[in-house]
Amino acid sequence: MTDGLTEAMLSGPAAALYLALVPGVPMRGRWVAEIRELWGKKDHPSLDDFPKVERTERTFPSLDGKFDVPVTIFTPSDAGSAAFVYLHGGGWIAPTSGKHLGWAKRIAALSGQTVIAVHYRLAPEQRYPCALHDCVGVFQAIKDIFSGQITVGGDSAGANLAAALWFFCRDKGCLLPNKLMLNCGVLDLQLEKFLSMQASGKDHPYNGLELLAFQRALYAPSHELWTDPYASPAHGDLSSLPSTLVIVGGEDTLRDDGVQFAERAKMLGVAVQLHIGEKMPHGFHMQHALVPAAAEAAEKVILEFLAAG
């Protein structure tokens, strides 16, 4: 019933008042449950596409040794030695959906690379750095299995985790990804400073400041984390990045976050490719049924990026 509230917060006269105001599941728990139900649907028509792609399930140990991280592996019939470690979006709080897995399967089929979708631990039950530790643990295991180039990437919160993984592994002297793919990412947790967020983030129907700030509060509530590269990778040493693809939607509230990240990295000598879907919303690269032309254009860039080098 307390949904994570400490004993101190529920002690004394306040306890009875809180329980009278919210007699059932606290509001935070209700909001999280609704988001997970809406965003985490397991079924999706795209999962039936590309039947020749083999799907397997297994686990790898998290970096912290406290969790066996489930992964879904999509292996195309022409798979080589390269792999793509895919980190799904969902604000760090929603699980992998059928839409995410359908997209991962599609990329495996079209790229000829094995795609590993990581089911990392979720906030608020498991806050930062649990998800990052899970992703790092899986990546290190995959790096030992595949001899070819390994790309780590994701969308939205998954892009955040992909870039954070780079800085974490670099600083700890671990094996590093060969490339990064950051699609519509939350790369700087200082959300409010970007003009695109200021212009359209208030009262946004889908990806507004209110929702993003709520997700940020559940994943990385400490203000100090908003400038920590492991949680807010835009604050890392961008000159150290490998070849990186950044995709943004022209009408996404996170547009300027991604654009500034790419432009700063490019000025520092990084091989960065920036693809902007003009007039496109958040996550457009996965929406082939709704915006086919824009999704296909982004997909072409993604497949070329995966194949390069």
C-alpha positions in Angstrom: 0.0 0.0 0.0 2.8 2.4 0.8 4.3 1.9 -2.7 7.9 2.6 -1.6 7.1 5.4 1.0 9.5 5.2 3.9 8.3 4.7 7.5 9.4 8.2 8.3 7.1 9.6 5.6 4.1 7.7 7.1 4.8 8.3 10.8 2.8 10.4 13.1 -0.4 12.3 12.3 0.5 12.4 8.5 0.1 8.6 8.2 -3.6 8.6 8.8 -4.1 11.6 6.6 -2.2 10.0 3.7 -4.1 6.8 4.0 -7.4 8.7 4.1 -6.6 10.6 1.0 -5.2 7.6 -0.9 -6.8 4.5 0.6 -5.7 2.2 -2.1 -2.7 2.1 -4.4 -0.9 5.5 -4.2 -1.1 7.8 -7.2 2.4 7.1 -8.4 1.7 3.4 -8.5 -1.5 4.0 -10.5 0.3 6.1 -13.1 3.1 3.6 -13.5 0.6 0.7 -13.9 -1.3 2.7 -16.6 1.8 3.5 -18.5 3.0 -0.1 -18.4 -0.4 -1.3 -19.6 -0.5 1.2 -22.5 3.1 0.9 -23.6 4.0 -2.6 -22.7 1.5 -4.6 -24.7 3.1 -7.9 -25.6 1.2 -8.5 -28.8 1.9 -6.7 -32.0 1.2 -7.6 -35.7 4.9 -7.1 -36.6 5.9 -10.1 -34.5 4.4 -12.3 -37.3 6.6 -10.8 -40.0 9.8 -12.3 -41.2 9.0 -15.9 -40.1 12.5 -17.2 -41.1 14.1 -15.1 -38.3 14.8 -17.4 -35.3 13.7 -16.2 -31.9 15.3 -17.5 -28.7 15.2 -16.5 -25.1 18.0 -16.6 -22.6 19.6 -14.7 -19.7 22.9 -13.1 -19.0 24.2 -11.9 -15.6 23.8 -8.2 -14.7 27.1 -6.3 -14.0 26.1 -6.1 -10.3 25.5 -9.9 -10.1 22.1 -9.3 -8.5 19.9 -10.2 -11.5 19.8 -12.6 -14.5 18.9 -10.3 -17.3 16.4 -11.8 -19.8 17.1 -11.1 -23.5 15.3 -12.0 -26.7 17.6 -12.9 -29.5 16.6 -12.6 -33.1 18.9 -14.5 -35.5 18.3 -14.2 -39.3 19.2 -17.1 -41.5 22.1 -15.2 -43.0 23.5 -14.0 -39.7 27.2 -13.3 -39.6 29.6 -12.3 -36.8 28.1 -8.8 -36.2 25.4 -8.1 -33.6 23.1 -5.2 -32.5 22.3 -4.9 -28.8 19.0 -3.2 -28.7 17.7 -1.3 -25.6 14.0 -0.5 -25.7 12.3 2.8 -24.8 9.5 3.3 -22.3 10.8 6.0 -19.9 12.8 3.5 -17.9 9.5 2.3 -16.4 7.7 0.4 -19.1 8.7 -3.1 -20.2 9.7 -4.3 -23.7 6.6 -4.3 -25.8 5.6 -6.4 -28.8 6.2 -3.3 -31.0 9.8 -3.1 -29.7 10.4 -6.8 -30.3 8.7 -6.6 -33.8 11.1 -3.8 -34.7 14.1 -5.7 -33.4 13.0 -8.7 -35.5 12.6 -6.5 -38.5 16.1 -5.0 -38.2 17.6 -8.5 -37.8 15.9 -9.7 -41.0 16.8 -6.7 -43.1 20.4 -6.2 -41.7 21.5 -9.8 -41.5 22.7 -9.2 -38.0 21.7 -10.9 -34.8 19.7 -8.5 -32.7 19.7 -8.9 -28.9 16.8 -7.1 -27.1 17.5 -6.5 -23.5 14.8 -6.7 -20.8 16.5 -4.6 -18.2 15.1 -3.9 -14.7 12.6 -1.1 -14.5 12.1 2.0 -12.2 10.7 2.8 -9.8 11.2 -0.6 -8.2 14.8 -0.6 -9.4 16.1 2.9 -10.0 19.4 4.0 -11.5 21.9 2.4 -11.9 20.1 -1.0 -12.1 19.0 -0.7 -15.8 22.5 0.5 -16.8 24.2 -2.4 -14.9 21.9 -4.8 -16.7 22.7 -3.4 -20.1 26.5 -3.4 -19.4 26.4 -6.9 -18.2 24.6 -8.1 -21.3 26.8 -6.2 -23.6 30.0 -7.6 -22.1 28.6 -11.1 -22.5 27.6 -10.5 -26.1 31.1 -9.0 -26.9 32.6 -12.3 -25.8 30.2 -14.3 -28.1 30.3 -12.3 -31.3 33.7 -11.7 -33.1 32.3 -9.0 -35.4 31.4 -5.4 -34.8 28.9 -4.8 -32.0 26.5 -1.9 -32.2 24.6 -0.8 -29.1 21.6 1.4 -29.5 18.1 2.1 -28.5 15.2 4.5 -28.7 14.2 7.2 -26.1 15.2 5.9 -22.7 17.0 3.1 -24.5 19.2 5.6 -26.3 20.0 7.2 -23.0 21.1 3.8 -21.7 23.1 3.1 -24.8 25.1 6.3 -24.6 25.5 5.9 -20.8 26.9 2.4 -21.4 29.6 3.8 -23.6 30.9 6.2 -20.9 30.5 3.6 -18.1 32.5 1.0 -20.0 35.1 3.5 -21.2 35.7 4.7 -17.6 35.8 1.2 -16.1 38.3 -0.1 -18.7 35.7 -2.6 -20.1 35.2 -3.7 -23.7 33.5 -1.0 -25.8 30.8 -1.0 -28.5 32.1 -0.4 -32.0 29.1 1.9 -32.8 26.2 3.7 -31.1 22.7 4.2 -32.4 20.7 6.8 -30.6 17.1 7.1 -31.8 14.9 9.9 -30.3 16.9 9.8 -27.2 16.7 11.4 -23.8 20.4 12.3 -23.7 20.3 15.2 -21.3 18.1 14.9 -18.1 18.0 18.7 -17.9 14.9 18.6 -20.0 13.7 22.1 -19.4 16.6 23.9 -21.0 15.8 22.9 -24.6 13.9 25.2 -26.9 11.9 22.3 -28.5 10.8 21.2 -25.0 9.9 24.8 -24.1 8.0 25.3 -27.3 5.8 22.2 -27.3 6.5 20.3 -24.1 3.7 21.8 -22.0 0.3 20.0 -22.4 1.8 17.7 -25.0 -0.5 14.8 -25.8 2.2 12.1 -25.7 5.8 13.1 -25.0 5.5 16.3 -22.9 7.5 17.7 -20.1 5.1 16.5 -17.5 5.4 12.9 -18.4 9.2 13.0 -19.0 9.8 14.7 -15.7 7.7 12.1 -14.0 9.8 9.3 -15.6 13.0 11.1 -14.7 11.9 11.4 -11.1 11.3 7.6 -10.9 14.6 6.7 -12.6 17.1 9.3 -11.5 15.4 11.4 -8.8 18.7 13.0 -7.5 19.4 16.3 -9.1 23.1 15.4 -9.1 22.4 12.6 -11.6 21.1 15.1 -14.2 24.7 16.1 -15.0 26.2 12.6 -14.4 27.2 11.0 -17.8 26.1 7.6 -16.5 22.5 8.9 -16.2 22.6 11.9 -18.4 25.2 11.1 -21.2 25.1 14.5 -22.9 27.4 15.6 -20.0 30.1 13.1 -20.8 33.2 13.6 -22.9 31.6 13.4 -26.3 35.0 13.5 -28.1 35.5 9.9 -27.0 32.4 8.6 -28.8 32.7 5.9 -31.5 30.9 6.2 -34.9 27.4 7.3 -33.9 24.0 7.6 -35.5 21.5 10.1 -34.0 17.9 10.1 -35.2 15.4 12.7 -34.1 11.9 13.7 -35.0 11.4 17.2 -36.3 8.3 17.7 -34.1 9.6 15.7 -31.1 10.0 17.6 -27.8 13.4 15.9 -27.5 14.5 17.2 -30.9 17.0 19.8 -29.7 18.4 17.3 -27.1 19.5 15.0 -29.9 20.5 17.7 -32.4 22.8 19.4 -29.9 24.3 16.1 -28.8 25.1 15.3 -32.5 26.4 18.7 -33.3 28.7 19.0 -30.3 30.1 15.5 -30.9 30.7 16.3 -34.6 32.6 19.6 -33.6 34.8 17.4 -31.4 35.8 15.2 -34.3 33.4 12.3 -33.8 32.0 10.5 -36.9 28.4 11.4 -36.2 25.5 11.0 -38.6 22.3 13.0 -37.8 19.0 12.1 -39.4 16.0 14.4 -38.8 12.6 13.1 -39.7 10.9 16.4 -40.8 7.6 17.1 -39.1 7.9 13.7 -37.4 7.0 12.8 -33.8 8.8 10.8 -31.1 9.7 7.3 -32.2 8.6 7.7 -35.8 11.3 5.4 -37.1 9.3 2.4 -35.7 5.9 3.5 -37.1 5.8 2.0 -40.5 2.0 1.7 -40.5 1.4 5.3 -39.6 4.2 7.2 -41.3 5.6 4.7 -43.9 7.7 7.1 -46.0 9.5 8.7 -43.0 10.0 5.3 -41.2 11.4 3.8 -44.4 13.8 6.7 -44.9 15.0 6.3 -41.3 15.3 2.6 -41.7 17.5 3.0 -44.8 19.9 5.2 -42.7 19.8 2.6 -39.9 20.6 -0.3 -42.2 23.4 1.5 -43.9 24.8 2.5 -40.5 24.7 -1.1 -39.3 26.4 -2.4 -42.4 29.2 0.2 -42.5 32.7 -0.5 -41.3 
